[in-house]
Amino acid sequence: MSHFDVLIIGAGSAGSVIASRLSEDRSCQVGLIEAGVMPDDPDIADPLKWTMIQGRAYDWAYRTAPQPFTANRIHEWPRGKVVGGSSCLHAMAYVRGHPDDFEPWAQAGGERWSYQGLLPGFIRSEAFTAFDAPTRGRNGPLDVYLPDAEVSPVVRAYIAAGRAMGVATLTDHNSGELVGTSPNSLNIRDGKRA
């Protein structure tokens, strides 16, 4: 093919979703370029191995500049060089962000870029099954899993310590409020990285 209407660079989460959605229109010729390969390492799918897969051939293995607030240390900055991008390397935490994080977007692009303006899109994108809430979606393509019985005793102790100090325990850290403790919502489906 010699012509694309849209060329997307990077087949990470965002690039793949954009390519998929644009490709639904058969009249739109979409090209997707990725420097990495298809994920074939079985460790990528295992949620418990996320700390062990960083630094492998499908990680760009970037390092930060010296960070003044961490005693000028240089930190590893894993970034995915694989179809699925950094979502194949990270801890699978699903965090929308605090509503205040979107204020600069709203100021630059209008109310549709505010947290409230984007909330319908967040809701449409999710398949969240832990409980019903007006801020959560149930039928979207992105599995969002909230662990319960399998939450680590260390995490439970951390939450209890926060509660003892007067820190709120959040039912859902993706409902807009982020000040408090809660298990992370995770992008996991049937026990595997989604």
Residue pairs with C-beta under 8 A, 6 or more apart in sequence:
1 29
1 31
3 29
4 29
4 30
4 31
5 28
5 29
5 30
6 22
6 28
6 29
6 30
6 31
7 30
7 31
7 32
7 33
8 15
8 18
8 19
8 30
8 31
8 32
8 33
9 15
9 33
10 33
10 34
10 35
10 85
11 19
11 32
11 33
11 34
11 36
11 83
11 84
11 85
12 80
12 84
12 85
12 86
12 87
13 84
13 85
13 86
13 87
14 85
15 32
15 34
15 85
16 32
16 83
16 84
16 85
19 30
19 32
22 28
22 30
23 30
34 82
34 83
35 81
36 58
36 80
36 81
36 82
36 83
37 58
37 82
37 83
38 82
38 83
39 58
39 82
39 83
39 84
39 88
41 53
41 56
41 58
43 49
43 52
43 53
44 53
44 58
44 82
44 84
44 88
44 89
44 193
45 192
45 193
46 192
46 193
47 92
47 186
47 188
47 191
47 192
47 193
50 89
50 90
50 91
50 92
50 193
53 59
53 88
53 89
54 61
54 76
54 78
54 89
55 61
55 76
55 78
57 81
58 80
58 81
58 82
58 88
58 89
59 78
59 79
59 80
59 81
59 89
60 78
60 79
60 80
60 81
61 76
61 78
61 79
62 76
62 77
62 78
62 79
63 74
63 75
63 76
63 77
64 74
64 75
64 77
65 74
66 72
66 73
66 74
67 73
67 74
67 75
78 86
78 89
78 90
79 85
79 86
79 89
80 86
80 87
80 88
80 89
82 88
87 187
87 193
88 193
91 184
92 186
92 187
92 188
92 193
92 194
93 184
93 185
93 186
93 187
94 142
94 144
94 174
94 184
94 185
94 186
94 187
95 173
95 174
95 178
95 184
95 185
96 115
96 122
96 174
97 115
97 178
98 115
98 176
98 177
98 178
99 114
99 115
99 116
99 176
101 115
102 113
102 114
102 115
102 117
102 118
103 114
105 113
105 114
106 113
106 114
106 117
110 117
111 117
112 118
115 176
119 135
122 135
122 137
122 174
123 135
123 136
123 137
123 140
124 137
124 140
125 137
125 140
125 141
125 142
126 136
126 137
126 138
126 140
126 142
126 144
127 137
127 138
127 139
127 140
127 141
127 142
127 143
127 144
128 136
128 137
128 138
128 144
128 146
128 185
129 138
129 145
130 145
130 146
130 148
130 172
131 146
131 171
131 172
132 138
133 172
133 175
135 172
135 174
135 175
135 176
136 144
136 172
136 174
136 175
142 187
142 194
143 187
143 188
143 189
143 194
144 174
144 185
144 186
144 187
145 185
145 186
145 187
145 188
145 189
146 172
146 183
146 185
146 186
147 183
147 184
147 186
148 183
151 183
155 183
158 181
159 169
159 181
159 182
159 183
162 168
162 169
162 180
162 181
163 169
163 181
167 179
167 180
167 181
168 177
168 179
168 180
168 181
169 180
169 181
169 182
170 177
170 178
170 180
170 181
170 182
171 182
172 182
172 185
173 180
173 182
173 184
173 185
174 185
187 193
187 194
188 194
